[in-house]
Amino acid sequence: MRLLIVEDDPLIADGVIRAMRTAGHAVDHTTNGEAADQALRQYPYDLVVLDLGLPKVDGIEVLRRLRARQSGVPVLVLTARDSLTDRVTGLDAGADDYLVKPFDLPELEARVRALLRRQQPNVAGRVQIGDLAVDMTGRSAYLGDRRIELSSREFGVLEVLARRAGRVVGKDQLLESLTGWDEDVGMNAIEVYVHRLRKKLEPGGVNIRTIRGLGYLLDKSGSNA
């Protein structure tokens, strides 16, 4: 999943970014509302963690502009504004959740997981494709009863493909889902991750098919496109 963290406090931003990357997400970070608004217009995100007291453009205005564009990306407001009026204003502006500073990282991580699950109601936290089971919440994969050893990047590729099982996923979609602005990962790396995954999944009768000129498709071996 690709997340945007909008936070101008460097200590808080560093902690949140580290936690989200440890959880396997690609993360972009902006420190003011103007840059956040531009990023949200340009890139597809799976979730936004948004501070309200931002330089240049206030977080509430960023949120209102986002919803005015009919974007449904989930937004978790993370702010020191703790009055009832502030919470109501944030939720009415389009926030999906509201967490007041100071906060505990485990709670933030749980709220992020919950919002991401809501975005994928049909797959919940687990996808089953033949003998392959992908646990999105636990970030693990199994062939039958055997756990597959995957790197964080490999699981990231598998997660994107599994959420769209039976549909073609373009290389550019994989790249956008797996990397933030400051991560130097190219198309060749995506091909390497797919190659490694393919070798690990094939014993279980699951295949990552290359659809020439389009991308990749995850399905059971022998299935027709």
C-alpha positions as CSV (number, residue, x, y, z in Angstrom):
1,M,0.0,0.0,0.0
2,R,1.1,3.6,-0.7
3,L,0.6,6.1,2.0
4,L,1.0,9.9,2.3
5,I,2.1,11.3,5.6
6,V,1.4,15.0,6.0
7,E,3.2,16.2,9.2
8,D,5.5,19.2,9.8
9,D,6.9,18.0,13.2
10,P,10.1,16.1,12.2
11,L,10.1,13.8,15.3
12,I,6.5,12.7,14.8
13,A,6.9,12.4,11.1
14,D,10.0,10.2,11.5
15,G,8.3,7.9,14.0
16,V,5.2,7.5,11.8
17,I,7.2,6.9,8.6
18,R,9.4,4.3,10.2
19,A,6.3,2.5,11.6
20,M,4.5,2.5,8.3
21,R,7.6,1.3,6.4
22,T,8.2,-1.4,8.9
23,A,4.6,-2.5,8.3
24,G,5.5,-2.9,4.6
25,H,4.0,0.3,3.2
26,A,5.5,2.7,0.7
27,V,5.5,6.1,2.2
28,D,5.7,9.7,0.8
29,H,6.0,12.6,3.2
30,T,5.2,16.3,2.9
31,T,5.5,19.1,5.6
32,N,3.0,21.6,4.4
33,G,-0.5,21.7,3.1
34,E,0.3,23.1,-0.3
35,A,2.7,20.3,-1.1
36,A,0.2,17.8,0.3
37,D,-2.6,19.1,-2.0
38,Q,-0.3,18.9,-5.0
39,A,0.8,15.3,-4.2
40,L,-2.9,14.2,-3.7
41,R,-3.7,15.6,-7.1
42,Q,-0.8,13.8,-8.8
43,Y,-0.4,10.4,-7.1
44,P,-2.8,7.6,-6.2
45,Y,-2.7,6.8,-2.5
46,D,-4.3,4.1,-0.5
47,L,-4.4,6.2,2.7
48,V,-3.4,9.6,4.0
49,V,-2.3,10.5,7.5
50,L,-3.0,14.2,7.8
51,D,-2.0,16.8,10.4
52,L,-4.2,19.9,10.6
53,G,-1.9,22.6,11.8
54,L,0.2,22.9,8.7
55,P,2.1,25.7,7.1
56,K,0.9,27.4,3.8
57,V,-2.5,25.5,3.6
58,D,-4.4,24.2,6.7
59,G,-5.1,20.5,6.9
60,I,-8.8,21.1,6.9
61,E,-8.6,22.9,3.6
62,V,-6.4,20.1,2.2
63,L,-9.1,17.7,3.2
64,R,-12.0,19.8,1.8
65,R,-10.2,20.1,-1.5
66,L,-9.6,16.4,-1.6
67,R,-13.2,15.6,-1.1
68,A,-14.3,18.3,-3.5
69,R,-12.5,16.3,-6.2
70,Q,-14.6,13.3,-5.2
71,S,-11.6,11.3,-4.0
72,G,-12.5,8.5,-1.7
73,V,-9.0,7.8,-0.3
74,P,-9.3,7.2,3.5
75,V,-7.9,10.0,5.6
76,L,-6.7,9.6,9.2
77,V,-6.4,13.0,10.9
78,L,-3.5,13.2,13.3
79,T,-3.6,16.4,15.3
80,A,-3.1,18.2,18.6
81,R,-6.6,19.9,18.1
82,D,-8.5,17.9,20.7
83,S,-11.8,19.8,21.3
84,L,-15.2,18.4,20.3
85,T,-15.6,21.2,17.8
86,D,-12.3,20.4,16.2
87,R,-13.2,16.7,15.9
88,V,-16.6,17.4,14.4
89,T,-15.1,19.9,12.0
90,G,-12.5,17.3,10.8
91,L,-15.0,14.5,10.4
92,D,-17.5,16.8,8.6
93,A,-14.7,17.9,6.3
94,G,-14.3,14.3,5.2
95,A,-11.9,12.6,7.6
96,D,-12.5,8.9,8.1
97,D,-10.8,8.8,11.6
98,Y,-9.4,11.2,14.1
99,L,-6.5,10.6,16.4
100,V,-5.3,13.2,18.9
101,K,-1.6,13.8,19.8
102,P,0.1,12.6,21.8
103,F,-0.7,9.1,20.6
104,D,0.7,5.5,20.8
105,L,2.2,4.1,17.6
106,P,0.4,0.7,18.1
107,E,-2.9,2.5,18.1
108,L,-2.0,4.5,15.0
109,E,-1.0,1.2,13.3
110,A,-4.2,-0.5,14.2
111,R,-6.3,2.4,12.9
112,V,-4.4,2.4,9.6
113,R,-5.0,-1.3,9.3
114,A,-8.7,-0.9,10.0
115,L,-9.1,1.9,7.4
116,L,-7.2,-0.2,4.8
117,R,-9.5,-3.2,5.5
118,R,-12.5,-1.0,4.9
119,Q,-11.2,0.0,1.5
120,Q,-11.0,-3.7,0.6
121,P,-14.2,-5.1,2.0
122,N,-14.4,-8.1,-0.4
123,V,-11.0,-9.4,0.6
124,A,-10.9,-8.5,4.3
125,G,-7.6,-9.6,5.7
126,R,-7.1,-12.8,3.8
127,V,-7.1,-13.9,0.2
128,Q,-7.2,-17.6,-0.9
129,I,-6.1,-18.6,-4.4
130,G,-5.9,-22.4,-4.8
131,D,-3.4,-23.6,-2.1
132,L,-2.1,-20.1,-1.6
133,A,-3.3,-18.1,1.4
134,V,-2.3,-14.4,1.8
135,D,-2.8,-12.9,5.2
136,M,-2.8,-9.2,4.7
137,T,-3.0,-8.3,8.3
138,G,-0.2,-10.6,9.4
139,R,1.8,-9.9,6.2
140,S,2.4,-13.6,5.6
141,A,1.7,-16.1,2.9
142,Y,1.2,-19.9,3.0
143,L,1.1,-22.8,0.5
144,G,-1.1,-25.2,2.3
145,D,0.3,-25.4,5.9
146,R,3.8,-24.2,4.9
147,R,4.7,-20.6,5.3
148,I,6.5,-19.0,2.4
149,E,9.6,-17.0,3.3
150,L,9.2,-13.6,1.6
151,S,11.1,-10.3,1.8
152,S,9.1,-7.2,2.6
153,R,9.3,-6.2,-1.1
154,E,8.3,-9.7,-2.3
155,F,5.3,-9.6,0.0
156,G,4.4,-6.1,-1.2
157,V,4.3,-7.4,-4.8
158,L,2.2,-10.4,-3.8
159,E,-0.2,-8.3,-1.8
160,V,-1.0,-6.0,-4.7
161,L,-1.4,-9.0,-7.1
162,A,-3.5,-10.9,-4.6
163,R,-5.9,-8.0,-4.0
164,R,-6.4,-7.9,-7.8
165,A,-6.3,-11.7,-8.3
166,G,-7.6,-12.7,-11.8
167,R,-7.0,-9.1,-13.1
168,V,-3.9,-7.7,-14.9
169,V,-1.8,-5.4,-12.8
170,G,0.6,-3.1,-14.7
171,K,4.2,-2.7,-13.8
172,D,3.7,1.0,-13.2
173,Q,0.9,0.1,-10.7
174,L,3.2,-2.2,-8.8
175,L,5.9,0.4,-8.8
176,E,3.6,3.1,-7.5
177,S,2.2,0.8,-4.8
178,L,5.6,-0.3,-3.5
179,T,7.8,2.9,-3.6
180,G,7.8,6.4,-2.2
181,W,9.5,9.4,-3.7
182,D,12.8,8.8,-2.0
183,E,13.1,5.2,-2.9
184,D,15.1,4.3,-5.9
185,V,13.4,1.2,-7.3
186,G,13.0,0.7,-11.0
187,M,11.1,-1.5,-13.4
188,N,14.0,-4.0,-13.5
189,A,13.7,-4.5,-9.7
190,I,9.9,-5.2,-10.1
191,E,10.8,-7.9,-12.6
192,V,13.3,-9.4,-10.2
193,Y,10.7,-9.5,-7.3
194,V,8.1,-11.1,-9.7
195,H,10.7,-13.7,-10.8
196,R,11.5,-14.7,-7.2
197,L,7.8,-14.8,-6.2
198,R,7.0,-17.0,-9.3
199,K,9.5,-19.6,-8.2
200,K,8.2,-19.7,-4.7
201,L,4.6,-20.0,-5.7
202,E,4.8,-22.5,-8.6
203,P,5.1,-25.6,-6.3
204,G,1.6,-24.7,-5.0
205,G,0.0,-24.5,-8.4
206,V,-0.2,-20.7,-8.3
207,N,1.3,-18.7,-11.1
208,I,2.2,-15.1,-11.8
209,R,1.6,-14.8,-15.6
210,T,3.2,-12.1,-17.7
211,I,0.7,-10.5,-20.0
212,R,2.9,-9.0,-22.7
213,G,2.6,-5.3,-22.9
214,L,0.2,-5.0,-20.0
215,G,1.6,-6.4,-16.8
216,Y,1.1,-9.4,-14.5
217,L,-1.8,-11.6,-13.5
218,L,-2.0,-13.9,-10.4
219,D,-4.1,-17.0,-10.8
220,K,-4.0,-20.8,-10.4
221,S,-1.8,-22.6,-12.9
222,G,-3.8,-23.8,-15.9
223,S,-6.4,-21.0,-15.6
224,N,-7.4,-19.1,-18.7
225,A,-7.1,-15.4,-19.0
